[in-house]
Amino acid sequence: MIIDGHAHCAGVFYSAPSLRAKLDELGVDRVILCPSLRNDSRNVPLPFEKKQITTGSAVSFAGNRLLRLSGRILDASEGLSQRNDDVRSLSRKLPGRVVPFCWVEPRAEGMLDELDRRLGRDGFRGVKLHQPLSRFSCEGKAMDDLAALTAARSAPVFIHLHSPTEVGRFRTWTQRHPQTQFIVAHLIGLEILAPYASRLQNVAWDISPAWGSTLERVQWAASVFGAERLTLGSDTPFGRDTLRLNIEKVLKLTLSHADKDLILGGNMARLLNLA
């Protein structure tokens, strides 16, 4: 089984026909789909994507500062409810192919009730959090309540961390909630959290995007945290052909076939109890 564990409802994954065609083309069984900052059919080619630029968390943190600046211009909360509904609609058009994750704003009034409805009645299977765009911290009662609710719903928390300080707060948060499953986007904070690998059994790592995770860094992540804690992702629509490139990257890792199968989809299937 191959599962794209991190993609957005945009670009080639904006409509049911093009999404199905892309998954079929690459032999991908399912995609974990989140809202994008703007759900639309535009792909987002990036000027630097032909070179793998991320060799450590420091580069990701620098990129996060640019994302936060963009977030001041494009309000991530604007139209969020509709963007979540777009994801739900696609999951209903393509049952068994699209696994919906909702995006929530932890600081928003009524967030917990909204999340409970999304994970319950609306059928979302996990939650996406984005610190650079949403400007929240991993501290406080709201975050503890969110972690408790997702644990009760068996729904993973997928999070894009912002800074070294927040990586430290994230570690403390995850250790307060050992029953909650967390997935860290883009290997952000990998080097900072590596010394605590044995204590963070409820933390997995997304290896997207293709241009932002070198083969060597993914190999190192597998050696420190274990292949059973890495998940394939594309971050579609950000970059060209990132799903295919990351599948090829996993196949080039010096790991057993069984470990590669875990990264390609087995781990996400286990985290979400997918058949």
C-alpha positions in Angstrom: 0.0 0.0 0.0 1.2 3.5 -0.9 -0.3 6.5 0.9 0.6 10.1 0.3 0.5 11.2 3.9 0.6 15.0 3.4 -1.2 16.9 0.6 -3.5 19.8 0.2 -6.8 20.3 -1.6 -5.2 22.3 -4.4 -3.5 22.0 -7.7 -3.8 18.5 -9.2 -5.5 17.4 -6.0 -8.3 20.0 -6.2 -10.8 18.1 -8.3 -11.9 14.4 -8.1 -10.9 13.5 -11.7 -7.4 14.9 -11.6 -6.8 13.6 -8.1 -7.9 10.1 -9.1 -5.8 10.2 -12.3 -2.6 11.3 -10.4 -3.0 8.6 -7.8 -3.6 5.9 -10.5 -0.7 7.2 -12.6 1.7 6.7 -9.6 0.1 3.6 -8.2 -0.8 5.4 -5.0 -3.7 3.9 -3.0 -4.8 6.9 -0.8 -3.9 10.4 0.0 -4.2 12.3 3.3 -5.8 15.5 2.2 -5.8 18.8 4.2 -7.1 22.2 3.2 -4.6 24.6 1.5 -4.2 28.2 2.3 -6.4 28.8 -0.8 -8.2 25.8 -2.3 -7.9 26.1 -6.0 -6.6 24.3 -9.1 -3.3 26.2 -9.4 -0.1 24.2 -8.9 2.7 26.2 -7.2 6.1 25.7 -8.9 8.9 27.0 -6.7 12.1 28.7 -8.0 14.5 26.6 -5.9 12.8 23.2 -6.0 15.2 21.6 -8.5 17.8 21.7 -5.8 17.3 20.0 -2.4 17.8 22.9 -0.1 17.0 21.5 3.3 19.9 19.8 5.0 18.8 20.6 8.6 16.1 22.3 10.6 17.7 25.7 10.5 16.8 26.1 6.8 13.2 25.1 7.6 13.0 27.7 10.4 14.3 30.4 8.0 11.5 29.4 5.6 9.0 29.5 8.4 9.8 33.2 8.9 8.8 33.8 5.3 5.7 31.8 5.7 4.7 33.8 8.7 5.1 37.0 6.7 2.9 35.5 4.0 0.4 34.7 6.7 0.1 38.3 7.6 -0.9 39.1 4.1 -3.1 36.0 3.5 -5.3 35.3 6.6 -5.2 31.6 7.2 -8.5 31.7 9.0 -10.3 33.4 6.1 -12.7 30.9 4.5 -11.3 28.0 6.6 -14.7 26.4 7.2 -15.4 26.2 3.5 -11.9 24.9 2.8 -12.5 22.1 5.3 -15.8 21.4 3.6 -14.1 21.2 0.2 -11.9 18.4 1.6 -14.9 16.6 3.0 -16.6 16.8 -0.3 -13.6 15.3 -2.2 -13.4 12.5 0.4 -17.1 11.6 -0.3 -16.6 11.7 -4.1 -13.6 9.4 -3.8 -14.3 7.2 -0.7 -11.3 4.9 0.1 -8.9 7.2 -1.9 -9.1 10.4 0.1 -8.6 10.5 3.8 -9.7 13.9 5.1 -7.8 15.9 7.7 -9.3 19.2 9.0 -7.3 22.4 9.6 -8.2 24.2 12.8 -7.1 27.5 14.4 -6.2 26.6 18.1 -6.8 30.2 19.2 -10.3 30.5 17.6 -13.4 30.7 19.9 -15.2 27.4 19.9 -12.3 25.6 18.4 -12.8 22.4 20.5 -16.5 22.1 19.6 -15.6 22.7 15.9 -12.9 20.0 16.0 -15.2 17.5 17.8 -17.8 18.0 15.1 -15.3 17.6 12.3 -13.8 14.4 13.8 -17.3 13.1 14.6 -20.2 13.9 12.4 -18.1 15.1 9.4 -15.8 12.1 9.3 -12.4 13.7 9.4 -9.7 11.4 10.4 -7.1 13.8 11.8 -6.2 17.4 12.4 -3.7 19.7 10.7 -2.0 22.5 12.7 0.2 25.2 11.1 2.2 27.4 13.5 3.8 29.7 11.0 0.4 30.7 9.5 -1.8 30.3 12.6 0.7 31.9 15.2 -0.2 29.7 18.2 2.1 28.0 20.8 2.2 24.4 21.9 1.5 25.5 25.5 -1.7 26.2 27.3 -5.1 24.6 28.2 -6.5 24.8 24.6 -3.6 22.7 23.3 -4.0 20.1 26.1 -7.7 20.0 25.4 -7.1 19.5 21.7 -4.6 16.6 22.4 -7.0 14.9 24.8 -9.9 15.1 22.2 -7.8 13.8 19.4 -6.6 10.9 21.5 -10.3 10.1 22.4 -11.1 10.1 18.7 -8.0 8.2 17.7 -7.1 11.0 15.4 -3.5 12.0 14.8 -2.3 15.6 15.2 -0.3 16.7 12.1 1.7 19.8 13.0 4.0 22.2 11.1 6.3 23.6 13.8 7.6 27.1 13.7 10.8 27.6 15.7 13.4 25.9 17.9 11.5 27.3 21.0 8.3 25.7 19.8 10.1 22.4 19.0 11.0 22.3 22.7 7.4 23.2 23.8 6.2 20.5 21.4 8.4 17.9 23.1 6.9 18.8 26.5 3.4 18.7 25.0 3.7 15.3 23.4 5.2 13.9 26.6 2.1 15.1 28.6 -0.1 13.3 26.1 1.4 9.9 25.4 -1.9 8.5 24.1 -2.1 11.2 21.4 -0.3 10.4 18.0 1.6 13.3 16.6 3.1 13.7 13.1 5.7 16.4 12.5 5.6 18.0 9.0 8.7 18.3 6.8 11.1 16.7 9.4 11.2 20.1 11.1 13.0 19.9 14.4 14.5 16.5 13.7 18.0 17.3 14.9 16.7 19.0 18.0 14.4 16.0 19.0 16.8 13.3 18.0 18.3 12.9 21.5 14.8 12.3 22.9 13.9 9.7 20.2 13.3 6.8 22.7 11.0 9.0 24.8 8.9 10.2 21.9 7.2 7.0 20.8 4.1 8.8 19.9 5.8 11.1 17.4 6.1 10.3 13.7 7.8 12.3 10.9 6.5 13.4 7.5 9.3 13.4 4.8 7.7 15.9 2.4 8.4 17.8 0.3 10.8 16.1 -2.2 13.0 19.2 -2.5 13.1 19.8 1.2 14.2 16.4 2.5 17.4 15.0 1.2 18.0 11.3 0.8 20.7 11.4 3.4 18.5 13.2 5.9 15.6 10.8 5.5 18.1 7.9 5.9 19.4 9.5 9.1 15.9 10.0 10.5 15.2 6.3 9.9 18.4 5.3 11.7 17.5 7.5 14.8 13.7 7.1 15.0 13.2 3.9 13.1 11.6 3.4 9.7 8.3 2.6 11.6 8.1 6.3 12.5 8.5 7.9 9.0 5.6 8.6 6.6 5.6 9.5 2.9 4.3 12.9 1.9 4.2 15.2 -1.1 3.0 18.6 0.1 1.1 18.9 -3.2 0.6 21.5 -4.8 3.9 23.0 -3.6 6.5 22.0 -6.1 6.6 20.0 -9.3 6.0 16.2 -9.2 6.9 15.9 -5.5 4.9 12.7 -4.9 6.7 10.8 -7.6 10.1 12.1 -6.5 9.5 11.2 -2.9 8.3 7.7 -3.7 11.5 7.3 -5.7 13.6 8.6 -2.8 12.1 6.1 -0.4 12.9 3.3 -2.9 16.6 4.4 -2.9 17.0 4.2 0.8 19.4 1.6 2.1 16.6 -0.1 4.1 14.9 -3.5 3.8 11.9 -3.9 1.5 9.7 -4.2 4.6 11.0 -0.9 6.1 10.4 0.9 2.8 6.9 -0.5 2.6 6.3 1.0 6.1 7.4 4.4 5.0 5.4 4.3 1.7 2.2 3.6 3.4 2.2 0.9 6.1 2.9 3.4 8.9 0.1 5.7 8.0 -2.3 2.8 7.5 -1.4 1.7 11.1 -1.8 5.2 12.6 -5.2 5.6 11.0 -6.4 2.0 11.3 -6.9 1.7 7.5 -7.5 -1.7 6.0 
